[in-house]
């Protein structure tokens, strides 16, 4: 049950921090946003990468949130699955990072 709440809350936080990036509301800075060398090349690169990262973050965050909500309704039947659920947000962030680096290579 803890894993379900962790996923639900982490997913909502990821969505919450991703929306301003998607809407290009975050100016270039050193602490919030997609902070890879490519994003610091220009304001245009910053906003393109952060818009993409924000969109991807919203998608990933919604998936994590939905999995958490589903697990509240249908709890995992094994302890191993419940433990795996605790680490799901970290695993879900990996494709997000890969997508951002892929996109950075394209712009």
Secondary structure, DSSP 8 states (H G I E B T S, - for coil): -HHHHHHHHHHHHHHHHHHHHHTT---S-SSSS--SGGGGS-HHHHHHHHHHHHHHHHHHHHHHHHHHHHHHHS--SSHHHHHHHHHHHHHHHHHHHHHHHHHHHH-
